[in-house]
Amino acid sequence: MSVEQSAGSIEKQPDLRGLRALIAVSDSGSFRAAAAELGYTQSAVSHQIAELERAVGAALFTRPGGRGQVSLTPAGEAAYVHARRVLAELDALDASVQATQRGERTLLRVGVFQTAAAELLPTALRALREEWPGVEVALIDTAEDPRLVDWVAQGRLDLALTMNQEPDDRIEVVRLFEDPWVILTHRDSEMAAAERPSFDLLDGADVVAWTSRWPIQGELEAAWRKRGITPKVVYRTDDNLALQRLVAAGLGHACIGRLAARRAVDPALTWLAPPDILTPRVVALCHPRRRHLAQAARALSAALRDQFAR
């Protein structure tokens, strides 16, 4: 076999604009939408994809014509994965160079959800302050934000604490612990006196819930329906403290994570831990896969992992 034959079929290095166009067309489902997102004309995007297809020697999209949505071919799916990796590497390169130019960062940006900010980080931040007293930490609410992975991969966030994070080639996902659903209720309620805790106790009961914009609440309600449980949702809120206060006032019961329930804000509250699992609740720490972490970010990451290794 000749050197040329063993090198593979790609004769020309793909252009970065082609890789970005590949991702944009795949994510949006059309060349027109991709052009609007990238700031090019539709014909320019078509040209970039055609050049990329010539470079790799394979068709990357099926094109139904008309207003039909385009889709990736098997070759396109493979190219899409590698394109995301290449662009993530470039983002990582830029972030690392900029950090080097500025010197060691004095600001850490950490993506969080409410329980993480209130219950998980204080101990780790105390340890960080002892080692890095001059570091400022910005806690940014990224709960359920679809841009979180992009922000971590691009260096806009140094670390992020997430719930049920899906795998992604651009980030490392370090599982910390499981935080199962429990029932939060008033100490004087009939439910609190139940001999056998069960989520079935919620059937027909008044419930305080998260708003429907939280996907994890949708997963919870789907789990209720699957079990034939039909609570009566009487209040919805986006605020963890407000939810607990409403339950403490006797206005309903709630399903929340065990960590938050164990540190409930009002002594009038108690919680039940049914042995069955409604839906998974896994808390994880995320950081860029291929980007150099500042020393302070590594220290905070280590403090969080040590906190749950004990």
Secondary structure, DSSP 8 states (H G I E B T S, - for coil): --HHHHT-S--S---HHHHHHHHHHHHHSSHHHHHHHHTS-HHHHHHHHHHHHHHHTS--EE---TT---EE-HHHHHHHHHHHHHHHHHHHHHHHHHHHHH-S-SEEEEEE-HHIIIIIHHHHHHHHHHH-TT-EEEEEE-TT-TTHHHHHHHTS-SEEEEES----TTEEEEEEEE--EEEEEETTSTGGG-SS--GGGGTT-EEEEE-TTSHHHHHHHHHHHHHT---EEEEEES-HHHHHHHHHTTS-BEEEEHHHHHT-SSTTEEEE--SS-SS--EEEEEEESSS---HHHHHHHHHHHHHHH-
